[in-house]
């Protein structure tokens, strides 16, 4: 309990000037069912329809190769480029039909879920006149995913890596959102589940909180639930 109190009451020199919250999406607003972001949860099933001989061990190795590809990319790559990397590691021809099936639309609720406190927190922030935007390393369909869960209506702007051609902590990601809101960095609170990205935002003049639902970082202002943001507005 003491640790949670420390997270909530972390001093903020300019919290009275805050006008907006800039949210990361994955790990903050929503999470993948089953715990894996990439590839999508139905990847194995789709590929096995083309080559049923692939083993779980081969899939696991290919996923690691895919993670390395994403980590080495300066921005969020095209879906097809990412899937080609995995398929080639599996020894599967990246035919156009297979690539299309891997990126086909599925009901978001079959692969994603929003955290329990998200809707209530966003509604209350909106009621209090707090403006909101999203800053996320993501593919361009992120607003559509949010729309499927009914939360896109809260956000005035999106800064999406695949559209801007850069990933956080590139300053362009943060500034795109605050500029769209016509606010100074000091008037915006950036929230992310990666403490290093929160630290980068603070360096740029933003307020920041790291979302640590299971444990808190030792030196970063943090919250255990988005509901704690209401203490700042």
QUIURSUL-V719035 format. One line per field, one symbol per residue. phi: phi as a letter, one per 20 degrees, with the letter a starting at -180 (. if undefined). psi: psi as a letter, one per 40 degrees, with the letter a starting at -180 (. if undefined). burial: b if it has 16 or more other C-alpha atoms within 10 Angstrom, else e. A space follows every 50 residues. Layout:
phi=???
psi=???
burial=???
//
This chain:
phi=.fffffffegfcfcffefcbcddfdfndebbefnndfcfggeggfffffe bfefegfffffffffffffffeefbfffgffffffffffemdffffffff ffdffcggfeccbefgefffffffgffenfebbccbfbefeggfffffdm dffedebcddgfeembdfeggffffgffffelcfgfeddecbedgfffff fffeoefbbeecfdbdffcdgbcebfgffffec
psi=ddddddddehihdfdeeheihhhicheddiihheehdhiidedddddddd geehiddddddddddddddddeheihiidddddddddddefhhgiddddd ddeihihdeeeiiiideddddddddddeehiiihhhgiieedddddddef edeehdihhhdddefiiifhddddddddddefiideehhhhiehdddddd dddeeiiihhhgddiiidehhiieiddeddee.
burial=eeeeeebbeeeeeebeebbbbbbbbbbbbbbbeeeeeebebeebeebeee eeeeeeeebeebbebbbeebeeeebbbeeeebbbbbbebbeeebeeebbe ebeeeeeeeebbebeeebbebbeebeeeebbbbbbbbbbbebbebbeeee bbebbebbbbbbeeebbbbbebbbbbbbeebebebbbbbbbbbbbebbbb bbeeebbbbbbbeeebeeebbbbbbbbbbeeee
//
